[in-house]
Amino acid sequence: MKIPSLVEAYGAIQSRLEPRLQELTASGGFSQAVAVTTTMQSVVGRTIDGVNARILHALNLPAGTDIKRLRRQIGDLDHEVRTLRLELTRYLEERGDASTY
């Protein structure tokens, strides 16, 4: 008696399920179900995020949106500091004082 290998078992399962799954995913109902599910996930996610933010703010803690805003502000400040540093270096080089910076 031969014991089927995992590859053979997978192939047997795939050959039986593949036509049914292709038929299911090709249907219009499947597309609609995916669209509704995606929309619901988005709505529920935004609702949960809002509730979480209110709870965290009530506890005087930063919410995810606060952290995103702060990260963006830090990135903007970092860019501005780099720009100012380059301008200062150029200015000092033009004056011949680059060694003092």
One Martini backbone bead per residue (centre of mass of N, CA, C, O) as a GRO file, in nm:
protein
  101
    1MET     BB    1   0.095   0.038   0.024
    2LYS     BB    2   0.049   0.372  -0.071
    3ILE     BB    3   0.156   0.682   0.038
    4PRO     BB    4   0.067   0.989  -0.002
    5SER     BB    5   0.183   1.271  -0.078
    6LEU     BB    6   0.155   1.601  -0.033
    7VAL     BB    7   0.144   1.672  -0.332
    8GLU     BB    8  -0.083   1.475  -0.407
    9ALA     BB    9  -0.292   1.580  -0.207
   10TYR     BB   10  -0.300   1.869  -0.309
   11GLY     BB   11  -0.378   1.800  -0.602
   12ALA     BB   12  -0.651   1.667  -0.535
   13ILE     BB   13  -0.779   1.910  -0.396
   14GLN     BB   14  -0.741   2.117  -0.621
   15SER     BB   15  -0.901   1.967  -0.850
   16ARG     BB   16  -1.177   1.997  -0.689
   17LEU     BB   17  -1.180   2.315  -0.605
   18GLU     BB   18  -1.105   2.506  -0.840
   19PRO     BB   19  -1.371   2.522  -1.009
   20ARG     BB   20  -1.548   2.632  -0.777
   21LEU     BB   21  -1.380   2.887  -0.711
   22GLN     BB   22  -1.394   3.014  -0.991
   23GLU     BB   23  -1.701   3.037  -1.001
   24LEU     BB   24  -1.734   3.211  -0.749
   25THR     BB   25  -1.532   3.455  -0.828
   26ALA     BB   26  -1.693   3.517  -1.110
   27SER     BB   27  -1.918   3.627  -0.967
   28GLY     BB   28  -2.113   3.901  -0.886
   29GLY     BB   29  -2.159   3.841  -0.583
   30PHE     BB   30  -1.865   3.843  -0.499
   31SER     BB   31  -1.799   4.134  -0.570
   32GLN     BB   32  -2.011   4.257  -0.384
   33ALA     BB   33  -1.910   4.132  -0.120
   34VAL     BB   34  -1.632   4.264  -0.127
   35ALA     BB   35  -1.728   4.559  -0.135
   36VAL     BB   36  -1.892   4.553   0.128
   37THR     BB   37  -1.667   4.456   0.315
   38THR     BB   38  -1.471   4.692   0.264
   39THR     BB   39  -1.660   4.916   0.356
   40MET     BB   40  -1.713   4.807   0.642
   41GLN     BB   41  -1.423   4.809   0.739
   42SER     BB   42  -1.385   5.113   0.711
   43VAL     BB   43  -1.614   5.209   0.895
   44VAL     BB   44  -1.533   5.051   1.149
   45GLY     BB   45  -1.245   5.160   1.170
   46ARG     BB   46  -1.321   5.460   1.205
   47THR     BB   47  -1.496   5.422   1.454
   48ILE     BB   48  -1.282   5.296   1.637
   49ASP     BB   49  -1.079   5.526   1.615
   50GLY     BB   50  -1.263   5.741   1.741
   51VAL     BB   51  -1.309   5.602   2.012
   52ASN     BB   52  -1.014   5.574   2.092
   53ALA     BB   53  -0.947   5.875   2.086
   54ARG     BB   54  -1.148   5.961   2.307
   55ILE     BB   55  -1.034   5.784   2.529
   56LEU     BB   56  -0.742   5.887   2.524
   57HIS     BB   57  -0.815   6.187   2.572
   58ALA     BB   58  -0.958   6.135   2.847
   59LEU     BB   59  -0.661   6.021   2.950
   60ASN     BB   60  -0.436   6.207   2.830
   61LEU     BB   61  -0.374   6.068   2.545
   62PRO     BB   62  -0.243   5.979   2.257
   63ALA     BB   63  -0.330   5.938   1.942
   64GLY     BB   64  -0.270   5.832   1.629
   65THR     BB   65  -0.319   6.113   1.499
   66ASP     BB   66  -0.120   6.265   1.677
   67ILE     BB   67   0.133   6.106   1.593
   68LYS     BB   68   0.121   6.164   1.294
   69ARG     BB   69   0.142   6.470   1.320
   70LEU     BB   70   0.415   6.473   1.472
   71ARG     BB   71   0.579   6.326   1.255
   72ARG     BB   72   0.533   6.537   1.037
   73GLN     BB   73   0.657   6.774   1.195
   74ILE     BB   74   0.936   6.648   1.232
   75GLY     BB   75   0.997   6.619   0.932
   76ASP     BB   76   0.978   6.920   0.868
   77LEU     BB   77   1.200   7.011   1.066
   78ASP     BB   78   1.428   6.841   0.951
   79HIS     BB   79   1.426   6.972   0.674
   80GLU     BB   80   1.477   7.262   0.770
   81VAL     BB   81   1.748   7.211   0.910
   82ARG     BB   82   1.899   7.106   0.661
   83THR     BB   83   1.861   7.361   0.496
   84LEU     BB   84   1.998   7.558   0.695
   85ARG     BB   85   2.271   7.413   0.703
   86LEU     BB   86   2.337   7.451   0.404
   87GLU     BB   87   2.319   7.757   0.401
   88LEU     BB   88   2.538   7.806   0.615
   89THR     BB   89   2.767   7.666   0.470
   90ARG     BB   90   2.763   7.843   0.219
   91TYR     BB   91   2.805   8.111   0.361
   92LEU     BB   92   3.077   8.038   0.498
   93GLU     BB   93   3.228   7.971   0.235
   94GLU     BB   94   3.200   8.254   0.108
   95ARG     BB   95   3.358   8.387   0.364
   96GLY     BB   96   3.576   8.166   0.479
   97ASP     BB   97   3.424   8.017   0.760
   98ALA     BB   98   3.388   7.695   0.765
   99SER     BB   99   3.563   7.616   1.023
  100THR     BB  100   3.358   7.743   1.247
  101TYR     BB  101   3.129   7.511   1.185
   0.00000   0.00000   0.00000
